[in-house]
Amino acid sequence: MTHAPRPVSVLTIAGSDSGGGAGIQADLKTFAAHGVHGLSALAALTAQHTRGVSAVHVPPIEFLHAQIDACFADFRIGAVKLGMLATAEVIEAVADALQRHRPPHVVLDPVMVATSGARLLADDALYALRERLIPLASVITPNVPEAALLLGHAITDHEAAEAAVVELLECGAAAVLLKGGHLPGDPVIDRLQTQDALYEFEHPRLAVNGHGTGCTLASAIAANLCLGLSLADACAEAGDYIHGALAHAYRPGDSDVAVLDHFWRAPSAEG
């Protein structure tokens, strides 16, 4: 009996969100919405809801290695998405694992700045991110505050954003998708800079306080790369997907923070 080829899988290495709106929970929903089998390795566990984070637990490094190695031992992994990596030790461990397994695509969402504006990474972790992970990534997906932290200077307007994506390439990134939601104006412009070209993706600004947008965008890009799209097409489709998910967002908690509807494209039960 001939077995069908194994379907491609995508692995997220990130933190969990007990509130279900961001992190690994959002990643797995996004993979499912794109019809790709999702795998996960938990680099951090959080106690959180729509009003904030109350506790963080970082599992032992040996256990993180075990999770990653188990996934690569049994699945055909087409892409890896990286999210919250809280410490320099975790970043080093993930970089070592990527160098061992050499996945075809790595999408790095450099989670460094909280929604409140607070910096999440210590200096040694930021250094490890720059030196170990960015050179391994197929594309990095910073927002404006994260890009400013990586570059060491403010990015205040669209002209500065165009210069910033080039600077980030010079830091060793293979490609950069700079998200434009923190910049003024409407529409929102996301900029993808590759070694060969600059692409701009525009969407109308939505008056929604959304949770998990960065996680979801990076996961959608990873899923699209698994499905065979080019990087530019993967980013364009991911931008359209997250705009729809944000437009259909809902508020399951007590705050005004909305959780994305990851399955907004699915036919309704009534249909």
Secondary structure, DSSP 4 states (H G I P E B T S, - for coil): -PPPPPPEEEEEEEE--TTSSSHHHHHHHHHHHTT-EEEEEEEEEEEEETTEEEEEEPPPHHHHHHHHHHHHHHSEEEEEEE----SHHHHHHHHHHHHHH--S-EEE----B-TTS-B-S-HHHHHHIIIIIGGG-SEE---HHHHHHHHTS---SHHHHHHHHHHHHHTT-S-EEE--TTSSSSSEEEEEE-SS-EEEEEE------EESHHHHHHHHHHHHHHTT--HHHHHHHHHHHHHHHHHT-B--SSSSPEEP-TTTTSPPTT-
